Amino acid sequence: MAEFFRSLLAAGFGGQGVLTLGQLVAYTAMYEGRHVTWIPSYGPEMRGGTANCSVMVSDEEIASPVVSRADYVVIMNQPSLAKFEPTVKPGGILLYNEDLVSYRNPRTDITVVAVPANALAMELGSEKVANVVVLGALVEAGDIVGADACLATIKDKLGKKKAQMMEMNITAFEKGREIVRKGVSC
């Protein structure tokens, strides 16, 4: 087994940026010199339909890209909680968007982090950065990729297409990290 092997499942509605969140993790891991898989899954309706992706990061080649049990699970909407909460490995981390998800009976064998992603994104000026808020929380809560490398990836991958939102994305990432540093979890 690889010395370093981490898995992520991210899920929500199409348009919430869960696929982009997964891509940013995958690109960051590649920049860090790790082996990576990224597999998207989405309904035919895209925006508003369901979307999820899985990411694997390892020091060694990855034999199968299928993630059935994940170290980290990011939940952006209520239907995704029901579907993906059972996939968090014991000892893993579940991060959820508390603005759109109600998690009444959290598991006790995992770390649960509630992130006010939409509220923080709206404070910054656009709901479109809610995924970057959650990405910041994920990076701070876990060890799937490094924070500095992830910030560089955000600048590289999001800066080219959406330069006008760069400062907002950087601030969103830092706000997500701050949530975890303050210990906001269940």
C-alpha positions in Angstrom: 0.0 0.0 0.0 1.2 3.5 -0.8 2.6 5.6 2.0 0.3 8.4 1.0 -3.1 7.6 -0.3 -6.2 9.8 0.1 -9.6 9.8 -1.5 -12.3 12.4 -1.8 -15.9 12.4 -2.9 -17.6 15.8 -3.6 -21.3 16.0 -4.3 -24.0 18.6 -4.9 -26.2 20.1 -7.5 -24.8 20.9 -10.9 -23.7 24.5 -10.9 -22.4 24.5 -7.3 -18.8 23.8 -8.5 -18.2 20.4 -7.0 -16.5 19.2 -10.2 -14.3 22.3 -10.2 -13.5 21.6 -6.5 -12.4 18.1 -7.4 -10.3 19.3 -10.3 -8.5 21.9 -8.2 -7.6 19.1 -5.7 -6.4 16.9 -8.5 -4.4 19.6 -10.2 -2.8 20.6 -6.9 -1.8 17.0 -6.2 -0.3 16.7 -9.7 1.7 19.9 -9.0 2.9 18.3 -5.8 4.2 15.3 -7.8 1.6 12.8 -6.8 -0.4 10.3 -8.8 -4.1 11.4 -9.3 -7.4 10.2 -10.6 -10.4 12.5 -11.1 -13.8 11.0 -12.2 -16.8 13.3 -12.7 -20.4 12.1 -12.6 -23.4 14.3 -13.4 -27.0 14.1 -14.6 -27.9 15.1 -18.2 -29.5 18.3 -17.0 -26.1 19.7 -15.6 -27.1 22.9 -13.8 -29.6 22.0 -11.1 -29.2 18.2 -11.5 -26.9 16.1 -9.4 -23.2 16.2 -9.8 -20.3 14.5 -8.0 -16.7 13.6 -8.5 -14.2 11.3 -6.9 -10.5 12.1 -6.6 -7.7 9.8 -5.5 -4.2 11.0 -4.6 -1.3 8.7 -4.0 2.5 8.5 -4.0 2.2 5.4 -6.1 0.3 4.5 -9.3 -3.4 4.1 -8.6 -4.8 0.7 -9.7 -8.5 1.7 -9.8 -10.1 5.1 -9.9 -13.3 3.9 -8.1 -13.9 5.5 -4.7 -16.4 3.5 -2.6 -15.2 4.6 0.8 -13.6 8.0 1.1 -11.2 9.7 3.5 -13.0 13.1 2.8 -16.5 13.7 1.7 -17.8 17.2 0.7 -21.6 17.6 0.7 -23.1 20.7 -0.9 -26.8 19.8 -0.9 -29.3 17.7 1.1 -29.8 14.8 -1.4 -26.1 14.3 -1.5 -25.9 13.9 2.3 -28.2 10.9 2.2 -26.4 9.3 -0.7 -22.7 9.9 0.3 -22.6 10.2 4.1 -22.3 6.4 4.5 -19.2 6.5 2.2 -17.0 8.4 4.7 -14.4 6.0 6.2 -14.4 5.7 10.0 -11.9 8.3 11.1 -12.6 10.4 7.9 -13.9 13.9 7.5 -17.3 15.0 6.2 -17.5 18.7 5.3 -21.0 20.0 4.5 -22.5 23.3 3.4 -24.6 24.1 6.4 -26.6 26.7 4.5 -28.2 24.1 2.3 -27.8 20.9 4.4 -29.3 19.9 7.7 -27.3 17.1 9.4 -29.2 16.3 12.6 -27.6 13.0 13.8 -24.0 13.2 12.8 -21.9 10.1 12.9 -19.6 9.8 15.9 -16.8 7.8 14.1 -15.9 10.7 11.8 -15.0 14.4 12.0 -17.9 16.6 10.8 -17.2 20.1 9.7 -20.2 22.5 9.0 -19.2 25.2 6.6 -21.5 28.3 6.0 -20.4 28.2 2.4 -23.2 30.1 0.7 -23.4 32.8 3.4 -19.6 33.4 3.3 -19.7 33.4 -0.5 -22.5 36.0 -0.5 -20.6 38.2 1.9 -17.8 38.2 -0.6 -20.1 39.1 -3.4 -21.0 35.9 -5.3 -22.5 32.6 -4.4 -20.3 31.1 -7.2 -17.3 31.0 -4.7 -19.1 28.7 -2.2 -17.1 25.8 -3.6 -13.8 27.6 -3.0 -14.9 28.3 0.6 -15.5 24.6 1.1 -12.2 23.8 -0.7 -10.4 26.0 1.8 -12.0 24.1 4.7 -11.1 20.8 3.2 -7.5 21.7 2.7 -7.3 23.0 6.3 -9.1 20.1 7.9 -7.2 17.3 6.0 -4.0 16.5 4.3 -5.1 15.7 0.8 -3.1 18.6 -0.6 -1.1 21.5 0.8 -2.6 24.9 1.3 0.1 26.9 -0.5 0.1 24.6 -3.5 -3.7 24.7 -3.6 -3.7 28.5 -3.6 -1.2 28.5 -6.4 -3.5 26.1 -8.3 -6.5 28.4 -7.8 -4.5 31.3 -9.2 -3.4 29.3 -12.2 -6.6 27.5 -13.1 -9.2 30.0 -12.1 -7.2 33.2 -12.8 -7.0 32.6 -16.5 -10.8 32.2 -17.1 -12.2 34.4 -14.4 -9.5 37.0 -13.6 -12.2 39.4 -12.3 -13.1 36.9 -9.6 -9.5 36.1 -8.5 -9.4 38.2 -5.4 -12.8 36.8 -4.4 -11.6 33.2 -4.9 -8.5 33.8 -2.8 -10.5 35.4 0.0 -13.1 32.6 -0.2 -10.3 30.0 0.1 -8.9 31.7 3.2 -12.4 32.1 4.8 -12.9 28.3 4.4 -9.5 27.6 6.1 -10.4 30.1 8.9 -13.7 28.2 9.6 -11.7 25.0 10.4 -9.0 26.9 12.4 -11.7 28.3 14.6 -12.9 24.8 15.3 -16.4 25.1 13.8 -17.6 21.5 13.6 -20.2 19.2 15.1 
